[in-house]
Amino acid sequence: MVPVAACVGISKAPSYGRGSYTGAFMMKIDGKISPVPPGKIIRGFLILMVVLLFGTAGYMLIERWNFLDALYMTVITITTVGYREVGNVSEAGRVFTIIV
């Protein structure tokens, strides 16, 4: 039996038995367990990094914020936390926030 944290989750596959995927991650969706190729995990991580860099650079250019404030605003925007804005956001900054 493959340990899965929740109904939909990702866990490390066991390294025993026939058909085991040593070193792969397993995903359980709708009761079916299948391996998640490492390439998909890496691709997802790279997409996240590109969005973070794009958002941070955009806020630095448009709002003239420092790196940490721009990164913070990007993180709270893409995670939909919306805790509070770093400062007053211009009209161009609002449009950029919609794009991010």
C-alpha positions in Angstrom: 0.0 0.0 0.0 1.3 3.4 -0.9 1.2 6.0 1.9 -0.8 9.1 0.8 -1.4 12.0 3.1 -4.8 12.9 1.8 -7.4 11.9 -0.8 -5.4 14.0 -3.3 -1.8 14.1 -2.4 1.8 13.3 -3.3 4.0 11.0 -1.4 7.2 9.1 -1.8 6.8 5.7 -3.4 7.9 2.7 -1.5 11.0 1.0 -2.9 9.8 -2.6 -2.7 7.6 -5.0 -4.6 6.9 -5.6 -8.3 6.2 -2.4 -10.3 7.5 -0.1 -7.7 8.8 3.3 -8.9 11.9 3.8 -6.7 12.7 7.5 -6.4 9.4 8.6 -8.0 6.5 10.4 -6.4 3.1 8.9 -6.4 -0.2 10.8 -6.8 -3.6 9.5 -5.7 -6.5 11.1 -7.6 -10.0 9.5 -7.4 -8.6 6.3 -5.9 -6.1 5.7 -8.7 -2.4 5.8 -7.8 0.1 6.8 -10.6 3.7 8.0 -10.6 4.5 11.7 -11.1 7.5 12.0 -13.4 10.3 14.2 -11.9 10.2 16.3 -15.0 6.7 17.5 -14.2 7.8 18.5 -10.6 10.8 20.3 -12.0 8.7 22.1 -14.7 6.2 23.2 -12.0 9.0 24.6 -9.9 10.5 26.4 -12.8 7.2 28.0 -13.8 6.8 29.2 -10.2 10.3 30.7 -10.3 9.5 32.5 -13.6 6.3 33.9 -12.2 8.1 35.1 -9.0 10.9 36.7 -11.0 8.4 38.3 -13.5 6.3 39.7 -10.7 9.2 41.0 -8.6 10.9 42.7 -11.6 7.6 44.2 -12.7 6.9 45.8 -9.3 10.4 47.0 -9.1 10.1 48.7 -12.5 6.5 50.0 -12.2 6.3 50.9 -8.6 10.0 51.6 -7.9 9.9 49.3 -4.9 13.0 47.5 -3.5 13.5 43.8 -4.1 12.0 42.6 -0.8 8.8 44.7 -1.1 8.4 43.6 -4.7 8.9 39.9 -3.9 6.5 40.2 -0.9 3.8 41.8 -3.1 4.3 39.1 -5.7 4.0 36.2 -3.2 0.9 37.6 -1.5 -0.6 38.2 -5.0 0.0 34.7 -6.5 -0.9 32.9 -3.2 -4.1 35.0 -3.0 -3.4 35.8 0.6 -3.9 39.5 0.0 -2.6 40.4 3.5 -1.9 44.0 2.7 -0.3 46.0 0.0 3.3 47.2 0.5 2.4 50.7 -0.5 0.0 52.7 -2.6 -0.3 51.0 -6.0 -0.6 53.1 -9.1 -3.0 52.4 -11.9 -0.2 50.7 -13.9 0.6 48.7 -10.8 -3.0 47.6 -10.5 -3.1 46.4 -14.1 0.2 44.6 -13.5 -1.3 42.9 -10.4 -4.2 41.7 -12.5 -1.7 40.2 -15.1 0.4 38.5 -12.4 
